[in-house]
Amino acid sequence: MSIWHNIFCVITAPRYGWEVINESNIPTGKVLRSAYLPLLCVLALSSFVPMLYDHTVSFSTSLMTGIVLFSTFFISYYMIVYLLGGFYPELVKTQGASARLNDYILYNLILLVLLMILRNLLPSDFTPVLFLLVYLPWMAYRGTDHLFVKKDKVAKFVVISSALILGIPIVLKALLGLLIV
């Protein structure tokens, strides 16, 4: 199975997608190098697309926006790994459990990156794209079996992980966006 097949499966059918990810045993580092980082580069490049239809957007603004978007999601991954590992130390006790948690975070962030790319490609603030953000908690909920989260802790875990996965990129983007002149 390929990484892109896993991404497609986890987004279109989360329960089946997490099963496919479990079976494929693709190392987290490979997902990071072969999918996440290239998608971050595409996200940064997509920040130049508004220059095609909005003549008030300058090259320097697009460049800074691309840097901010790349940095936001790059830093977010590591912050979320650290924070979720702190909230749920049982999910990082073994190397296998830690790898599953990293996969869980990566695949959820990949959905966000794809939504941001789509948003950059559209000529206006197409708000239905933002409504797709509510799909992330559902995808996260379906991933709890992948992590072997105890049934009595699933709701709390989904709320915390979804809040971190959605919130940290938003906060970082706002903070780094202050640097854009």
N, C-alpha and C positions, 0 to 999 in steps of 0.2 A: 504494500500500500504506500502511496505517496503522501507527503505532508499536505499537499493541496487537496487531495481526496479527503483526508481527515478534516481539514478546515471546512470543506463543502458539507461534509456529513454532519459535523457538530453544529453548524449554523442552520442547516435545513431540517435536521431531525436530531435534536440534542441527545436524547436517550441512546439512540443507535450510534450517533457520532462518538460519544464517550466510550461505548463498547469497542468501536473500531480503533480508537486511540489506544485503549488498553491492550488490544490484540496486536497492534502494529509494533509496539515497543520501540518507537523512534526516539532516540535520545533527545533530551531537552535542548542540549547545545546545538543539535542539528536543526531543530525547529527554530531556534533563535537565529542561527546563521542563514538558514535556507528560506525562511518565510518571514519572520518578524522583522529583522533588520532590512531586508529588501522592501518590505511593505512600508517601513518607516521612510526609506529613501523615496519611494513613489509618493508617499504623503507629502514629503517636503517638496518634491517637484510639482505636485498638484497645486501647491500654493501659488504657482506662477500662472495658472490657468485664468484666474480672474483678470489678468492683464489683457486677455483677448477680448473680453466683452465689457470691461469697465476701464475707461481711459483715465480715471482718477487714481488708479492703483499704479504705483511706480515699481520699478525693478527693485529698488532698495527695500521697499516695504514688503514686497513678495519674498525677497531673500531673507529678511528678518523673520517673517511669518514662517517660512519653511524651517529655519533654524529653531525657532521656538517650538513648532510642532514636533520636529524630530526629537529635540531635547526633552520635551514634555513626556512623550511616550517611552523614550529610552530610560529616563530617570524613574518614571512611574513603575515600570516593571520591577526594578530593584527595591523600591520603597514598599511596594505591595508585598513582595516576597518576604521582606524583613518584617513588616507589620503583621501579616497573616501568620507567619511563623511564630511571632511573639504572642499573638492572641490564642493560637492553637499549637502549642509545642508538641502535642502528640502527632501532628501532621508532618513533623520534620525530624522525628526520632530516628528513623532509618533512612538510608539512602534512597530506597525505592519509594517511600512515602514522600520524601522531599522532592523527588523527581515528578511524582504525580501532582503535587501541589504546584510546582513550577509549570507543568503542562496546563493545569487548570487555569492558572493566571494568564499564561501566554495565549491560549486559545480564546479566552474571554477578551483580552486586550486586542487580539487580532480582529475580532468583530468590531470593536470601537474604531480601530484604525481604518478598516474598510468603510465604515460609516462616515468617517471624517474625509476620506478620499472622495467618496460620493458627494458629500456636501461641498467640497471644494470644486468639483467638476460642474455643479449646477449653477446656472447664472444668477440665482437669487437665493435668499435664505429659505430653502425649501423645507418647511417645518415638518412634513411627514417623515423626513429622514431622522429628525430628532425624536419623533415618537417611537422609532425603532430601538431607541435606547432602553425602553421598558421591556424589550425582549431579552436583554442581558440577564436580569434576575431569573428568568425562566431557564435560560441556558445554564446559568450557575446552579440552579436547583437540580437540574438533571445531572450535573457533574458531581453531586455529592456522593453518588454511588461509586464513582471513579476514585474518590478520595477515601472511601470507607468511613464517612462521617457517621457517628452514632445517630440512630433515628430520633432520639430525644433532643439532639443538638442541631438538627438540620435547619430548622427555621432561623435560629439565631445565627448560624454559620452563613446562611444565604444572605441575611440582612447585612451582616458585617462585611462579608466578602464583596457583595454587590456595591455597598456604600464605598468601600475602598477602591474597587475597580472603576467605578464611575466618578467618585469624588476626587481622588488624587490627581488624575489628569486634568480635571476642570480647575482645581486650585492651582496646580503648577502652571497651566496655560495662562491663567489670569496673572499669576506672579511674574512669569517670564514675559508675558505680553506687555507689562509695564515698561519693558526695555525698548519696545518698538517706538520709534519717534514718529 
